[in-house]
Amino acid sequence: MMEFMKKAMDWVLEKEQDAAKDCHANPDDIEKQIKLIEEKKSILEKKYQDDIGEFEHILNRLHAIKAQSLKCKTK
C-alpha cells in the first residue's frame, strides 16, 4: 500500500512540475502545499522524538533490571 502511495505522489508531483514548466502552476498554491507538508513533517518529528524517548526510558529500566537479576546468579 505504501509503495502505491509513493508512486501516486510521485505522479502528482510530476504533473505539478509539468504545470510549473508551462507556467500553469500558481506559486501561492505551491507555497501553501509546502507549508502544509512542513507542518506535517514537524508533527511527525515531534512524535518520533517522543516515541524514541519512551523507548530509551524502557530500555534503561530493562538494563537495570537485567543487571539486578545478574547479581542473583553470582550468589
N, C-alpha and C positions, 0 to 999 in steps of 0.2 A: 504493500500500500504506500509506504513512504517513497519508494522508487517512482511510483506513478505520480505522486505529488511533486517530486523533484522535476520530473520530465514536463509535467504540466506547467509548473512555474517557469522553467527554462523557456518553454514555448511562448508563454505570455510575455516574458521579458524580451524575447527575440522580436515579437511583434511590436512591443513598446519601442525597442531600439530602431526598428524599421520606420516606425511612425516619426520618431525624432529625426532620423536622417532625411525624411521627406518633409520636415517642418510641420508635421501634423500633431505633435505632442505639446501639450501646454506645460511649460516649466513649473507653474504653480501647482498643477496636479501632481507632477512628479515629486516636487518638494513635499507635498502632503504625504505621499507614499513613503518617502524617505523618513520623515518624522515618525510615521506610524510604525515602520519597521524598527527604527532606532528605539522607540519606546518599548516595543515587544521584546527586543533584544535585551534591553536594560532589565526588564522584569524577569526574564529567564536567567540572566546573570546573577541577579539577587537571589532568586530561588536556588540556583545551583550553589552559590556560596553558603546559603543557609543549610542546604542538604549536606554539603561537604562538612560543614561544622558539626552537624549532628553525627555523621559517620565518624569523625575524628573523636568525638566525645565517647561514642560507643566503643571504638577500638581501644582508646586509652583505658576505659573501665575493664574491658576484656583482658588486656595485657596485665593489668594489676591483679585481676582475679587469677589468671594463669600463674603469675609469679607467686601469689599466695598459695595456690594449690601445689606448686612445685616444692615448696618448703615442707609439705607433708610427706613427700616421697623420701626426703633425706633423713627423716626421723626414724 
